Amino acid sequence: MDKDSIFNAKDGFQPLIKKAKKKSLKKIIIVSTIVTVSIFMVLGITFIIAYNQMQHSMEEYSSVKFKQSEVYGANIHYDKSTTSYSIDSAIDQDQYVKDIAGIPYTWYNEQTWFKIYDSPTTIYDNLITSTDSRQFYRNGQRVVNFYVPGGKKVEDDRKLLQSLASTSVVEIGISFKKEMNTNQVLKQFPTAQWAWVQNPDVEISRYVIGDYAYGFTITSPEKGTANIAEDVKNFEKVLTNLSQKDEKDTDVEPLIKSIKQKGNVQVSGIILTGKVKDLLPLIEQDSVNYVSVGVIVPY
């Protein structure tokens, strides 16, 4: 090999070549590091933004579900919620109960899957089932029905109620022959727990499944008309709130419209719970058009 070749290890160009190689390698390492860090930063920021959006979605969804539980589902109350998190998702489980004469009866659990890259998905919902077009069941228990006022008298669950042991604790839904104001309701049914407010534009069939009915809890019927007026005020406030949420409940808008047209909240039916022997006299009132037996808790 020629002694002046640049490949000659002993020539004078080798230090320059080594220096250039080191500088080039250093640049490659720096550029690679910057690119890698930049990629991780972008991914990290994207993940944080997506996770925050998921959290916002969870908060908004939970807020709507909580508010909706105040006005939706006959005698169904939100009880508690638990959340399990993973790196890119979360599963929220909500428990709903019924108040059966002071006994908290677990009605159903609902699981919702929240993801950082998609909208919420209900992955477990204990749906109601039916063997016919009228009577529905959940967890083996009967779901109360309501019968739209103005319809002709039809066969109901009076005989079933009368056949139960007098000490059995039951839930019954009573549908009126015609709508009543809240003062009339309390006068005739002083132990009413929940009031059904018919949604004319949505509930177009004769029967309304109790789990999908709108209404409000009568928090303290023994306190009389002043207290139920507060219940009605809260009912209207929650309906308005639900109509304005990002996760809107679109069914409340026709209900709000109906209330405004009537001038006040009119009650089409109620939920009562208690021992059979205490409920039997109440269903004999002239205003009662239809009786539906729900949860039965034998002593």
ChimeraX attribute file (.defattr): number of C-alpha atoms within 10 A of each C-alpha:
attribute: neighborCount
match mode: 1-to-1
recipient: residues
	/A:1	6
	/A:2	7
	/A:3	10
	/A:4	11
	/A:5	12
	/A:6	13
	/A:7	13
	/A:8	13
	/A:9	11
	/A:10	12
	/A:11	12
	/A:12	12
	/A:13	14
	/A:14	14
	/A:15	12
	/A:16	10
	/A:17	13
	/A:18	11
	/A:19	11
	/A:20	12
	/A:21	12
	/A:22	12
	/A:23	12
	/A:24	12
	/A:25	12
	/A:26	12
	/A:27	12
	/A:28	12
	/A:29	12
	/A:30	12
	/A:31	12
	/A:32	12
	/A:33	12
	/A:34	12
	/A:35	12
	/A:36	12
	/A:37	12
	/A:38	12
	/A:39	12
	/A:40	12
	/A:41	12
	/A:42	12
	/A:43	12
	/A:44	12
	/A:45	12
	/A:46	12
	/A:47	16
	/A:48	13
	/A:49	13
	/A:50	17
	/A:51	19
	/A:52	13
	/A:53	15
	/A:54	22
	/A:55	17
	/A:56	12
	/A:57	19
	/A:58	21
	/A:59	12
	/A:60	15
	/A:61	19
	/A:62	17
	/A:63	15
	/A:64	20
	/A:65	17
	/A:66	16
	/A:67	17
	/A:68	20
	/A:69	21
	/A:70	21
	/A:71	27
	/A:72	22
	/A:73	20
	/A:74	29
	/A:75	30
	/A:76	23
	/A:77	22
	/A:78	18
	/A:79	15
	/A:80	12
	/A:81	14
	/A:82	10
	/A:83	12
	/A:84	10
	/A:85	11
	/A:86	8
	/A:87	9
	/A:88	13
	/A:89	17
	/A:90	19
	/A:91	20
	/A:92	17
	/A:93	18
	/A:94	19
	/A:95	16
	/A:96	18
	/A:97	18
	/A:98	21
	/A:99	18
	/A:100	22
	/A:101	16
	/A:102	9
	/A:103	12
	/A:104	13
	/A:105	15
	/A:106	15
	/A:107	18
	/A:108	17
	/A:109	18
	/A:110	16
	/A:111	19
	/A:112	20
	/A:113	20
	/A:114	23
	/A:115	22
	/A:116	20
	/A:117	13
	/A:118	11
	/A:119	11
	/A:120	18
	/A:121	12
	/A:122	13
	/A:123	11
	/A:124	12
	/A:125	11
	/A:126	12
	/A:127	11
	/A:128	17
	/A:129	14
	/A:130	12
	/A:131	8
	/A:132	7
	/A:133	7
	/A:134	13
	/A:135	18
	/A:136	20
	/A:137	16
	/A:138	16
	/A:139	13
	/A:140	10
	/A:141	15
	/A:142	20
	/A:143	25
	/A:144	25
	/A:145	27
	/A:146	26
	/A:147	28
	/A:148	25
	/A:149	20
	/A:150	12
	/A:151	14
	/A:152	12
	/A:153	12
	/A:154	9
	/A:155	10
	/A:156	15
	/A:157	15
	/A:158	16
	/A:159	10
	/A:160	11
	/A:161	24
	/A:162	13
	/A:163	10
	/A:164	16
	/A:165	13
	/A:166	16
	/A:167	14
	/A:168	15
	/A:169	23
	/A:170	21
	/A:171	27
	/A:172	28
	/A:173	28
	/A:174	27
	/A:175	26
	/A:176	25
	/A:177	20
	/A:178	16
	/A:179	21
	/A:180	15
	/A:181	12
	/A:182	19
	/A:183	15
	/A:184	13
	/A:185	23
	/A:186	17
	/A:187	12
	/A:188	12
	/A:189	17
	/A:190	16
	/A:191	20
	/A:192	21
	/A:193	21
	/A:194	24
	/A:195	28
	/A:196	27
	/A:197	20
	/A:198	26
	/A:199	23
	/A:200	13
	/A:201	12
	/A:202	13
	/A:203	15
	/A:204	11
	/A:205	9
	/A:206	13
	/A:207	16
	/A:208	20
	/A:209	18
	/A:210	24
	/A:211	17
	/A:212	12
	/A:213	22
	/A:214	25
	/A:215	28
	/A:216	27
	/A:217	25
	/A:218	23
	/A:219	14
	/A:220	16
	/A:221	20
	/A:222	13
	/A:223	10
	/A:224	14
	/A:225	17
	/A:226	11
	/A:227	15
	/A:228	21
	/A:229	15
	/A:230	13
	/A:231	17
	/A:232	20
	/A:233	12
	/A:234	16
	/A:235	20
	/A:236	21
	/A:237	11
	/A:238	19
	/A:239	22
	/A:240	15
	/A:241	16
	/A:242	23
	/A:243	17
	/A:244	13
	/A:245	14
	/A:246	11
	/A:247	15
	/A:248	14
	/A:249	17
	/A:250	12
	/A:251	15
	/A:252	23
	/A:253	17
	/A:254	14
	/A:255	21
	/A:256	16
	/A:257	14
	/A:258	18
	/A:259	16
	/A:260	11
	/A:261	10
	/A:262	9
	/A:263	9
	/A:264	13
	/A:265	24
	/A:266	20
	/A:267	22
	/A:268	24
	/A:269	29
	/A:270	26
	/A:271	27
	/A:272	25
	/A:273	26
	/A:274	19
	/A:275	22
	/A:276	21
	/A:277	16
	/A:278	13
	/A:279	20
	/A:280	14
	/A:281	9
	/A:282	15
	/A:283	20
	/A:284	11
	/A:285	12
	/A:286	9
	/A:287	16
	/A:288	17
	/A:289	25
	/A:290	25
	/A:291	26
	/A:292	23
	/A:293	24
	/A:294	25
	/A:295	22
	/A:296	20
	/A:297	17
	/A:298	12
	/A:299	9
